[in-house]
Amino acid sequence: MGGVFTATEGAAVAVVYSLLLSLYYRTINTKMLLQTLSDTAFDDWRHSLPRRSLQSDELDHGLCPDPADDRSNASGTDQ
């Protein structure tokens, strides 16, 4: 049995629909919407930075094997 949307597409449609309803019923205005989107984008960017720098630090200090390094093996032991 087929549907109109996949689960991901349905979620995106639901977000757009709820946004339109919020604007229609004036529970959110465009200034609040733009501020919320800006805050969310900044928070996502800010939270992704430590993870990226930690991964590069681990590679630099040899704490995790570099996948491009042919000398590392699956067991993690030196031969």
N, C-alpha and C positions, 0 to 999 in steps of 0.2 A: 504494500500500500504506500503510495507516494504522498508527499505533502507539498505545500507551497514553498516552504523555506527549509533550509537546514537549520540545525540548532543555533549555530553562530549567526546566521542571517536573521533568524527570528529574534535573537537577543538584540541585534543592532536595530531592527525595526521597532522593537519595544522601547528602546532608549529614545529613538527619534519621536515616537508617538507620545511618550511621557513628557518629553521636552516641549512638544507642540501643545499638549494639554496644559502644562505649567504656564506657558506663555499666554494661552487663551484665557485661562482662569486667573491670570495675573498673580500667581503665587511666586513667580520669579520674573524679574525684568532683565532686559538685555545687559545692563551694567553688571548685575549680580552674576549672570551667566558667563560673561567674559571674564570676570574676576575669578570665578570658580574654575573655569578652564585654564586660566593662567596659573593659578595656585596649584592645580593638579599637575600640569606639565612641569612646573618648577620642582614640585616634590618628587615626581618620578625621576627627573634628571638628577636631583640631589641624592636620592637614595641609590641610584645606580652607580655613582662615582666611587664610593668606598669598595664595592664589590669588584669593580674593574681594576682599581689600583692594587687591591689585595692580591688578585690573581696575577698581575704582572710582577708584584714583589715576590710572590711565591716562586714564580718561574726564574726571576733574577737570582734568588738565593738558593736555588736548587731544591726547594722543599717539595715540589711536585715535578714529575718528569715532563719534559717538553715533548708533545706528541710528534713533533717534526724530527726529534733526535732519534736516529736509528739505533743508537747504542743502548737505549732503555728497553727493558723487556717487561713482559706482563707481570712477572712475579715481584718486580721491584728490587730484586737482589742483584748485586754485581757479580759478574762471572769472571 
